[in-house]
Every structure is written in structure tokens, then in C-alpha cells.
Amino acid sequence: MIRDLMQHRLLLPALACSLASLTPTAAINAATNAAANAAAVPAHAPPDTVAGAALDAPNEVQALASDSYRRREVARQRLLAGGRAAEAALAAGLASADLEVRAASRELLLSLAETEQERQIARLLSGPKSPEAVELPGWKRFSEAVGEAPQHRALFVRIVRTHAASLAWLDQLDSGTAGSDQDTLLSEMNSFLPIEIAGLSQGDPDQWGLLLLAASQPELRAAPVLSSRLRGSLLNPAVGERLLASPHQATLRQLIAHWLEVSSQQYINESMLKISLAYECGDVATRLAMQTMESRQATPASLVAAMTLLARLEPELARRELPRAVNDVRVWHIVVTRRGPIRSQVGDVALALLLYLDDRDPREVGFDSLQADPQTIYRDYSLGFDDESRRRQAHERAERLLELDSVARGDDVLAEDE
């Protein structure tokens, strides 16, 4: 029912005009009022005026404009009791020349949609069922992304109650019946997706769950506004604290991991690696890091993020992979201090992390500017040198301590590259 209603919302101009002015909250209020009005009818109407005869839905829709209050309320109850059988007539009523028929049809459609939504939610929460057995927009894609465990269902229920229209639009995208061109797609995205930075900063799990699901859809992966706002907000420590403090944090982590995984089919950048580290995205984080380590096109900043991720989440793997980067002399970070610019090379980071993994303090060999960081182990601007001779001395001492030979350091690989 909800999916059918949203198809009308997106495809029929008359219904689009009728519903365009309603926010989700207003829609729910209208539906609640309509249900309350209908619930009051039995006290005034004899049973045989409501039940027994087959529903003549078009006639009852016209009766919504009757001069008789009693007849109007009987029509409301009959249409509500008719459920899906009344839907087509009510949809037609949205194009009626009579304002009262249009308004009542709209309220009744919303009420029927809300009733059907709650019925489907109860079905979803009642126990394991295949995604196809639950007629809620977005559930199939959501369950494919994170699974069908009770905690995932709980977040999805919150999302569908708050953003049912947005989920229905995503279903339309999935079926290829929305966003026929890029301009239309972006216009619809702005209408259906709450992507304002102010809202994202609040860490609302409903909004985040919806947007992460949306950003994972092929049609929206390349939408620069959506992807950039998600990346920027996820890298904000305050937002991270709110998301990770949410009772739905486990599901949100999985949605983040799913979004990163599908996005990596196009590219992997420093931001994605940092996000996968901050939210401990498990196997996905490791795969992104290893793809970056093995790529000859990876930027120095991406390599540093990948090395830090491995050192933090996969120490044994990092011990095997980091020596290959020790001789990488590309500068990836410069910070200006009173003593002058401190340049940090990729190899500096690799060596400092190897010392860390060997339970040694890099300051002992000459990393004098070193500062710790609870997430990235060391602050990026502190892993470098302002003098090349000091860098050489620090590297020589560290390599002796770690007993790194030319094969472990990847000298052969570097010579090959040259």
C-alpha cells in the first residue's frame, strides 16, 4: 500500500500536487485525524449502514462531499474499512473538482497508508521473514546491506516511520522509474533526502541510516553533494561521538562499511580510509587498506592512512606490509614551526609505526617532534624532520633496531620502479 501510494506520489501529477505541501509529520497528523474521525462513526451509524454490502468505492468517494454530516462519516468509515479496495477510487478522488472530496481523499489515503505501514512493521518485527514477505519500501535493500538481525530491524522501523516517502523514492530509483536524467535526479534527491549539514551534525540515527543507504545506491554514488557531506560529517569527531554513542551504533557501523565497500568500486581516497578506521569497519577497512598499499596510483596521504589503519586494526598484517614503504621518500605532509618547516615522508610514517608495533618509542631514535593520538597512534604533523641529516640518522638507528634488510624494505621493488 505504501509503495503503491508513493508510486502515485511520484507519477501522478494530481496526487503530487495534493501531497506536495505535506511534510512527513503533517501527513501522519492528517492520517491520525482521519482515523480518529472514522473511529467515532459506529456510535452514530447503525451496523447495516457500514457492513454487509459490497463496497461501491467511487460512490462513497463522491459521498465525502455530501451535505449530510452523517453520510460523509459513513462514507469515511466504509472507505477506511475497504482498505486496498478503496485505494483506486480515493486516488481518483484527488483529481475531483470538489475541494471537499480532494481533501477527504487525501486524508483517507494517508490514513490507509499509515495503517498498512503499521501492519507491515508488526509483520517485520514478529520474527524472521524473507525481505520479499514484508512490503515496506527500502527493506529489501537495507537487509541486503546489513542483515536481518533484530537490532537492524529496530533501526529500519525508525527510519521507515520517519522517512517512508524517502525510502519509497529510493525504491523508485532502484526500479528505474525515477530520476530520468541527472538534473531531475538531483532535484528529486534534494526534495526527498535530508542532507543538510546542520541535521547531519546532530547524529540522528534515522537520518544517517537513510542517507548511508541512499549513498550506496548506484544512481547516487556519484552525487557529489551527498557523498562529500557524508564524508565530511563522518570525519567530524563530534559527529562520530554521537553516532558511536547511539543504541543503533552497531547497525550504523555496518551501514558505513557497506557504503565504503560499494564506493570503493569507483575509487579509494584518504577520507574513506580514515572513516573506516574511525568506525572500525572490520574486513572492509582491511580490504581498503590493502588495495591502497598494493596500488601504484595511491597518493602519499592515502598510503599513510592505509598504514595507520593496518597498524591499529591488523598489527600482524602491518608488520609484513609496512617495511615495503620504509624507503618511500615522497613528502605527504608539511607543517611550519618556529624552527622551520617539518616535512613528513611516507617512509617516516612506516618506520615510526614499525617501531610502535615493536613496542619501541620512535623518539628514542630521533623522532623528536612525535606526539601521540588515541585513534591514529601518532599525530600526522608530528611524524617528520626539519633536517635531512637527522632524518637519515633516525632511519639508520631504527632499521638497525628492527633488523630490516633490503628485501624487507622493498629496495628491489623501488629499483624496479625506477
Disulfide bonds with the S-S distance in Angstrom:
none
